[in-house]
Structures are given as C-alpha cells and as structure tokens.
Amino acid sequence: MLRTNRRTFIQGATALGLASTLPRAAFAQPTRGGRLRAAMGHGSTSDSFDPALYSNFYMRAQTFARNNMLTEIAPDQTLRGELAERFEANATADVWRFKIREGVEFHNGKTLTPEDVVASIDYHRVDGSKSAVKSSAESIAEISIDGPWVVMTLHEPNADFAYLISDFHFSIFPSENGKIDFSEGVGTGGYVVESYEPGVRTEFKRFANYWKPDSAYFDEIELLTVADKTARITAIATGQVDIADRIDATTASRVESASGVRLFRTSGPQHFSFAMNVTQDPFTDRNVRLALKYAVNREEMVEKILGGYGSVGNDHPIPSSSPYFNVDLEQHSYDPDRARFHMKEAGLDSISTELHAADAAFTGAVDAATLYSESARAAGIDIKVAREPNDGYWKNIWRNKPWAASFWSGRSTADAMFSLTYASGAPWNETAWNNERFDKILIAARGELDEGKRREMYHEMQKLVHDEGGAVVPMFADYIVGLRDTVATPEVTGNNLDLDGLRFLERWWMA
Amino acid sequence: MNPILILIAKRLGLGLLTLWFVSFGVFFAIEALPGDTAEAILGQSATPETVAALREELHLNQPALLRYWNWQIAVLTGDFGTSLSNGRPVSELIGTRLGNTMFLAGMAALISVPLALCLGLLAALWRNSLFDRLINAVTLTSISMPEFFIGYVLIFAFAIRAGILPPMSAISPTMGLPDRIVFTILPALTLTLVVVAHMMRMTRASLVNLLSLPYVEMARLKGAREMRVILFHVLPNALGPIVTVIALNLAYLITGVVVVEVVFVYPGLGQLLVDSVSSRDLPVVQVSCMIFASAYILLNLTADVIAIVSDPRQLHRT
C-alpha cells in the first residue's frame, strides 16, 4: 500500500528531478499577475521616446519593457535572437544576416516586417543623426532585405556585431515609408505604455499578444523616477514600492534591516577610474603612471567607498566575469616601495600633482580621491584633491583636467569597452592614449572568429593597458538594489547591468 | 471711473511690463550659463558631430536675440512652444505640474492661513501670557529649521513609525480627490510649519500695535469684551500688513517649494524648473519663471487692493 507522507513525497519529487523547486520563494516557478511598483534613481524630464536620445537606466528599463531589438543578451551572458529568429555571419565576419521572426505584433496591431527593422536601424545611420549609437550604426556600410532576412554589410569585420545590435537604442519601431514612428512608444515588447510623464512615472499594462513565451509576468507596472536617495529608501522600507535601485554602500545595511526587504547585488562590469591624460606632464612618463598605480590601496577603497560591495580592479576595464579576463596578469597592489622604484626610474624623488573629483563622477569619488592622497603619501607622492562642482562635471572637468575621476557602466563585450575608451581616436578616450600595437590587435581581434586566438589577443590588450595605459582602475563596483519579498527573481540573472541587464520588467514576477 | 478699477488697471499694466523684464532677464541668464540643451540632453554620449546635429535640429545655432524675438512673437500669439528636451508642448508639460503645485499650495494655504490668524489673534488677546510666549517660541523654531529637515521628521513620525501616511507623494493625474489629499497631507503640513510663524507673528504684531490707541481705550470703557474689541475694532484697521504678509507667503507656497517637492517626490513646478535649468531647456524655464512672476504680481496686487479698500483714508485718497 502506498503510504504518502512528507518523507516519501520529497523522495518521490527528488526522484522525478524536481529538486530544484526547493522552498525558496526567489527561485520558485514564475506566476503571472500583480502590479509592480518600482522606484529608480534615474530618469529626467528631458527624456523622450526618441531612440537616438536614450541615455539613462530608466529609459533602458522602459525600452526593454515596450520594445524588442534584433538580439538579446540572455541572463547567462550569451547572445540569443530576439526579433531575429536566427542570425549568422559569413566567414570574414563582415556580412551579417538576421532572419526576422514571423507573426510578431506591435501594440497597435501592425505586424512586424523587415522594412520596420531597416527603418529602425537607418534612423541612427542617416546624415545629421544625433544618435548616441551613431558610431555603431555607421559601421554598417549597407542594409538590404532578402525575403525574411535583413542583411547588413559592414565596413570592417566585427565578430561582436550581433552584440552591438542588441543595444537598446536599436529598438525596433513600426515604420511607414522608411520612417519610424516612436511618438507613442509603440513597440513589440511585453508591455504597452499607458501613460508616461518624463522624469516622473510610466504606467504599463501587459500586452496580451506578446510573442515571447515565458516572459512579461506582471499585469501592470508603475515605474517611478525617485531621484532623492532617502525617498527611495523610505519608499521601499515602508512598502510603498517593491523595488528600489541605486542603493549605495552607506545605506545598504539600513535597507537590508527593514522588514520584508532583501538586497540584490549584481557584480558586473561597472568600474570607477582615475584617468591620467598621458599627453600631459607629469603623466607622459610610463614610470610615473606605474608609480601612481602602485600608490593606491585598492582593498581599502573597496572596503571604505563600496562598503565591501565590489572587487579590486587591475587597471584595465575588463571585469572578472568576462570570458576574456586575463587571470594571469599580475594584480597591481599597494606597494609604496615599488612606487618609489618607478619614480627613481623616471628620475624623480617626489611627485606633486592634482586629482580632480566630484560625486557626479561616482558616489564617494571625493572620498576615494582623499584616500588615494593619504596612501600615496607613504611613497613620497603628494596628491592634492581638487573638489569640483557636480553640475557640468562631465563637460568641464572630465577630459579637460590632466587627472580626473570617472565612472564606466561597462560594456558586454571586451571589444566594445576597449574601442570606446582605449583605441586612439576613440570618442571617449579619457587618457588620450595612443598605442600602435594596441590599436592593431584591437582591430584584428574584432574580426577574429577563432576563440583561442581572440582570447590571446584580449589578454595582450589587457596587459598593455595594465602596464602602459593611463587609467588607474582601483575597483569594480557592484550594483545594489532593494527588493521586497513581494518580488521574485529567476535563478540566473544577467550581470551585464543592474537589475538583470535592466530587463527585470519582463523577466521577474510577483512572489 | 471707480478709482479702485483705475488702480487695478495701472497695476496690471505695470505687472505686464515686469513680466517682460523677467522673461528677458531669465533668457539671458540661462544663455550665460555654460553648456546648452544639446550637450545636456546627450550627456556623456555627446560627440562633436551629434551635438552639432542636435543643435541644428533645435535651432540653437541661431543668434540669441533672434531666438528671443521668435519666442516673444510666438508667446504673444498664445504658442508657448515645445520643450527642447523632449519635444512635448510646453503648455502640456507645465499644465499638469502647475495643477499639482496649485493643489499643494492650496492645501497648505487652507491649513496655514486660518491657523496663523487664529493663533495670532489668541496671542494678541492673551499677550505676554504663557500661551503667547509658547506659541512664539514654537513657531520661530519651526521657521528656523530647514524644510527638508521638517519634511524628514514628519516622514519618520507618520510614515515610518506610525505607518498611517505614505512617505512619497506619488500622485498621478488619474487619482481621485480623497487619494490625492492623503498623498498631499505630509508636504502640506511641512509647508504649514514653515509659513505659519511669519503670518502669525505679523497678525499678532499689527493687532498689538493698535491696542494702545485712544479709540480702543474708548471701546473698552464702553464695556466691550476684549475679543469683540480685537475682532471688530482693531482687526479691520490691522488688515493691511496682515494681508500683505499672507500674500507674500502664498506666493512662496507656489514658487519656493522645490525642496519639499524633492523630499516628498511631489511632481510640482519647482522640480520641473530645476530640471529644466539643468538641461538649459529655455522654453520651459521661461514659461515657469513667468508663471512664478505672475503669481507674485497678482497676489501682491490683491493684497494692496484689500489693504486700500479696508482703510477708508487710503480709499478716498486714491
């Protein structure tokens, strides 16, 4: 006779391989329904639905809820097709083909066609485009339609092109006669925008005909912009919202101690740097740069500035989660003797310089600069911390002063990160670095489809930046978010960005 | 023609002139700030080409005077333009925010003005008593504390400790009136604590000022009770300064509450103005400043008219 008690049930369940459904609310099966209220510390009254101008995490979250792109970065950081059912490159990685999914509906009932895709990408390519992704779009020499396929021919080979096209700026909007219409925020995504007040809130309702299975579980979403940190924390502590992002290290413990709230950490590519302009004295001599790299106490910064929510950096922008991370590279650490050695090599007994910082660079930048100044003193280096105003920091201080604090949210591919900041002539080359060998392998690696060769090249690039580059990268910072126990997250969440690659609106559910 | 109407007409005319000066001054003040809307919108993703392209689209490469002139002409025909940052019509953007601000100001005024008048009256009635000293001390303390501090204390007391009110005033246009009131109580209370002191003390001071006059002594000798003396004999004469102070504080409730808006995340006009200045969004800044200037002008005008009408000597002089 079959006696079912708790023990036999669990044994049976385990035997059926259902052991993964252990009683932890966070990893239970997704359920539909509920109204999510999320408060983000981003968003401004100058935001709009115009995809050329998207610039902050709020717009990214909103975009991923209402639109889809051709490809998507999956939670496990691999690339998968979104509106492109399949995608492939030719042997030289300079012709890419995307097969557009059939039967996808926009919120206004129109069916997705390859013409919509072409129009949406072209919007960023046209002459006089003000798009933030203009440089990526301009790498496309030609776009054409071949039946259900969209074919893109690039100027140069790029093995990561499919990653580039997953950028949220390349949202696919409905088009007419080659022109896209984004005025109402109509897309193919899981949620329809019911109302939107820039810098205040967006109200979403689930789109019943969303093509993607196992997605978009909430019935309604209220996405608020709450710039004031205290208001965000109070809102989640009192239960007025279910999610509050941008929790910083100093208040993380306060948030965690509120009842019904837990912290959600993402260790991604976000890092902070102190960028030296290598064309300006005293940073022109690589020995001076190395001396400064050995004069910073990285562990202390992670502990005091990040509250332990982060990890030490090794003076290059590639995070340890990247498949190309160079584990063999010597970790620069706090070593005043080595610093002095390099100063002697440069022919100096002391260095005296200024470091410009403001909290606009990253929270705690001024404190970090002060810590740096203190630890450098033991090596005979005098760093004067110049505290700058927040307003206009990125315009007036960053890249204008020889040494300034800076922040990078990071990129999902090593190529994108290196091309953005370290290639000579790159738009955001904050160190004004110009290294021929680096540029050469950067371009070679971009088109290289052989993983082994690629890895070797990226390892060398990390070494070059580490040894010769002008950026001191002392730490990688985790993103910290507060979640109420009304919200459940999947077991694997994306770490390319905060909040599950900022796709939390479509991937998470009410517990 | 009625001298009062002439006065009002003259004042309105001067008011319009003031508005014009304000719009001119604000325009060139924003122009003088470093950076412009194109750079502000693109932020870190600004490159020389994209900035130039955006500038061209927003007509920012035209000379300043020309842009001001175009804006002037448009406004005179009722077209307030579109926001440079997000392309929405300025009237739509400002409309909801202005409504919210007026609602908050209205609620704060509804609580603070009667409260200040009553307290001022009672303080004048029982002058120099313990009540008087206590009220003065309490209101002076509340006006001396920064608004964000008062706001945080109220949030702590009512939202976190007692849990009866929401800490964030997340009002939306579709919300019903009772909900709106619940969300607006805490910011309104904060503002009340900030403005009551000024109005109450001025009420008390102007009442007490007149109490030493002979006609008051006469009223007392006739046997009138103190309350009647104050309400019917003294108050009408004290109205001038009291109404002026009330008008000043009401104007503050409309124009000066950006800190409270930030603390409570209340979507009002102050916050919009600060954001627009940061992004150098001229059309929005211009119209907001003109609304604020109009608020001051109209409230001052009302106060002056009331003051004149309530004083027969001034009434017959004009």
Chai-1 contact restraints between the chains, C-beta under 6 A:
chainA,res_idxA,chainB,res_idxB,connection_type,confidence,min_distance_angstrom,max_distance_angstrom,comment,restraint_id
A,S44,B,D275,contact,1.0,0.0,6.0,A-B,restraint_1
A,T45,B,L272,contact,1.0,0.0,6.0,A-B,restraint_2
A,T45,B,D275,contact,1.0,0.0,6.0,A-B,restraint_3
A,S46,B,I41,contact,1.0,0.0,6.0,A-B,restraint_4
A,S46,B,S85,contact,1.0,0.0,6.0,A-B,restraint_5
A,S46,B,N86,contact,1.0,0.0,6.0,A-B,restraint_6
A,S46,B,S279,contact,1.0,0.0,6.0,A-B,restraint_7
A,S48,B,N86,contact,1.0,0.0,6.0,A-B,restraint_8
A,S48,B,G87,contact,1.0,0.0,6.0,A-B,restraint_9
A,L53,B,I41,contact,1.0,0.0,6.0,A-B,restraint_10
A,S55,B,G43,contact,1.0,0.0,6.0,A-B,restraint_11
A,S55,B,S45,contact,1.0,0.0,6.0,A-B,restraint_12
A,G128,B,A53,contact,1.0,0.0,6.0,A-B,restraint_13
A,K130,B,T50,contact,1.0,0.0,6.0,A-B,restraint_14
A,K130,B,A53,contact,1.0,0.0,6.0,A-B,restraint_15
A,K130,B,L54,contact,1.0,0.0,6.0,A-B,restraint_16
A,A132,B,S45,contact,1.0,0.0,6.0,A-B,restraint_17
A,K134,B,T50,contact,1.0,0.0,6.0,A-B,restraint_18
A,P198,B,N86,contact,1.0,0.0,6.0,A-B,restraint_19
A,V200,B,P267,contact,1.0,0.0,6.0,A-B,restraint_20
A,V226,B,V265,contact,1.0,0.0,6.0,A-B,restraint_21
A,D228,B,V262,contact,1.0,0.0,6.0,A-B,restraint_22
A,A231,B,M168,contact,1.0,0.0,6.0,A-B,restraint_23
A,A231,B,V265,contact,1.0,0.0,6.0,A-B,restraint_24
A,T234,B,P167,contact,1.0,0.0,6.0,A-B,restraint_25
A,A235,B,P167,contact,1.0,0.0,6.0,A-B,restraint_26
A,A235,B,M168,contact,1.0,0.0,6.0,A-B,restraint_27
A,T238,B,A159,contact,1.0,0.0,6.0,A-B,restraint_28
A,T238,B,P167,contact,1.0,0.0,6.0,A-B,restraint_29
A,Q240,B,P166,contact,1.0,0.0,6.0,A-B,restraint_30
A,Q240,B,M168,contact,1.0,0.0,6.0,A-B,restraint_31
A,G392,B,P34,contact,1.0,0.0,6.0,A-B,restraint_32
A,W394,B,Q44,contact,1.0,0.0,6.0,A-B,restraint_33
A,K395,B,G35,contact,1.0,0.0,6.0,A-B,restraint_34
A,P427,B,T47,contact,1.0,0.0,6.0,A-B,restraint_35
